[in-house]
């Protein structure tokens, strides 16, 4: 009886795993080396350049939440120049490093207020004194 139960549990685990894998898939092109569109199981979608199965180069990433990023990727992370637009229409246009805002960029709030300046590890840098202000704005996934 124990072996039968173990086998049944194993079968259920395999079915669940297989179903999850089927939901994440390359839906167009070459998602290993080339240009392709990949749909993730959480509803996110990436369309762009791939290298060794990773987002590499120019691409567009649409989050299931309604946020989107259009720009450069390096080893599956936002890296280089890109534009991130949140669902509420606030936006950041500028430089990225290791998935964080880094370097010069412009952030626009939905009320039309704008910050144009420098960022370090995803935070605004107060260039007049070289420190990070206490107030920070939206964090990204």
Secondary structure, 3 states (H helix, E strand, C coil): CHHHHHHHHHHHHHHHHHHHHHHCEEEEECCCCEEEEEECCCCCEEEEEEECCEEEEEEEEECCCCCEEEEEEECCEEEEEEEEECCCCCEEEEEEECCEEEEEEEEECCCCCEEEEEEECCEEEECCCCEECCCCCCCCC
